[in-house]
Structure formats: C-alpha cells, structure tokens
Amino acid sequence: MYPNLSMFSSGVKKATQTLFLVAPLMLLSACLPEEKDDTKPISNEGGNVNNSTLSLNGFWDGGLNQDESLRVLIFNGNAYGINSEKAFYGTVSAESETSVNFSLQGVPFSYEDSANNEYVASGRTLTYTIEASLFAYDDLEIAGSFDTN
C-alpha cells in the first residue's frame, strides 16, 4: 500500500550506516602526525627560527647590571620579560651554539591592576641591545654586555 515509504526508510538506513562508517575514519585521520615541513617554527617577524635559537626556549632568570631580578620567557625567537621596574619585549637570535643576541624594548610600569593580576606598562621605551655568550657552568648561563638607546 505504501511502497515509497519502505524505500525511504531503507535510504535513511543506508545513509546512517555510511555515516557511522565514515565518521570514525575522519576522526582517526585527525590523529595522523604533521608533515616534517610543517614543524619549522616562525618568529613574530615571519622568519624561520634556527635550532640554536630554539634551544633557548624556556624561562630564564637573571638581570641587567647583575641585579638578578629579571625573568624572561624565550619562545621561538621572541623574548618576554619582567623585572621590578619594567616590562620587556623583543627578539632573540643565536647564530651559533655559543653566541646569543637580544634586542629588547623596556617599558616602565605605570601601575598594577591587582584585581585582575595584571601590570600596565607605558611611557618612554628604552632599547636594550645585548651581545652575549652561552656558558655551561653548573647550569646553562648567558653572560654578556649590553647597550641602551
């Protein structure tokens, strides 16, 4: 009496079966590894980051003028730092395993937003150009001289 109804239900059944078969395959394809060419990191300036610079990735404690109050995060050739007076942002490059160059902009703190756990920095920017060397004493250390503009 209703021949079209049975065709419709079998069509839905086949579409549902196909969906249940294809969906897991699509989800599994998301677990495939990335291509090797896709794993080359790029700095904020758009340039490739070499392996020597990548080896510096991480948190570094130190200071300017040996005050030991500077905390810097280095990630893919970019540097983000903070000490008791300024916020720092800039770039890092290591042309070899022992030579490191920083170019940092230091901006003094304006005030602390304690409700949001944030610091606000504004004012005259001071540029720090640091030429340093990498040393391995008890821990890995960077030591060198700097100029300001």
Secondary structure as UniProt FT lines:
FT   HELIX           3..29
FT   TURN            30..31
FT   HELIX           36..39
FT   TURN            44..45
FT   HELIX           51..54
FT   TURN            55..56
FT   STRAND          58..62
FT   TURN            65..66
FT   STRAND          70..75
FT   TURN            76..77
FT   STRAND          78..82
FT   STRAND          86..93
FT   STRAND          99..113
FT   TURN            114..117
FT   STRAND          118..121
FT   STRAND          126..136
FT   STRAND          140..148
//
